[in-house]
Amino acid sequence: MIDPRDWKWCGFPGHFIAARWCRFHLTTRVGDFIISTVGDYRPCYGGHEQDTLGADPDDLYETMVSPVASEGECPVGAAKTWEPELQERFATSEAAEQRHMELCWLYAAKQ
């Protein structure tokens, strides 16, 4: 079990190339994994309406888990692959945040 005091919290999105237009993001490194959650996507080309991150109209938030390749230049490190180990989408920020924390605890227990 990885102690929560050893988790690395980052103040930037951990995935999604257009994440700079997401108003919601959590990125946490737990051992050898990055848990990244983004959402409330408001792309620059549109108005002020929230856009989806997937095919369903309720895909407003997304979480991905990827293994870490190295420490990198920041505390989170770089993902080993562009293919995530896990990917889930949510309709609300509350559901996305709750699942982000569940995954942090799950991956802490795995290592």
C-alpha positions, 0 to 999 in steps of 0.5 A: 500500500502506498501511503497517501502522503507519498501521492504526488498532486499536480496542478495541471491536466495529465491527459487530453491534448486540448485540456487547456480548455478544461476548467476541471482537472485533477492529476495524481501520481500514485506509485507507478501510475498517473490518474488524470481527470479532466472535464468542463471542456469549453473549447475556444472555437465555441461559445460558453457552452460545455462540450463533451469529451466522448460520443454520449451527451453525458460524457462531460468528464473523463478519467484515465489511468496510465502506467508511468515510464519515468520521473520526468521533469515534474513530479508526475513523470511521463506515461509509458503509452498513449493507450490508457490502462483504464478510461471512464467518463462521467456526467458530473464533476462530483462523480468524476472527483469521487471516481478519481479518489477511488482510483487513487486508493485502488492503485495505492493498494495494488502496489 
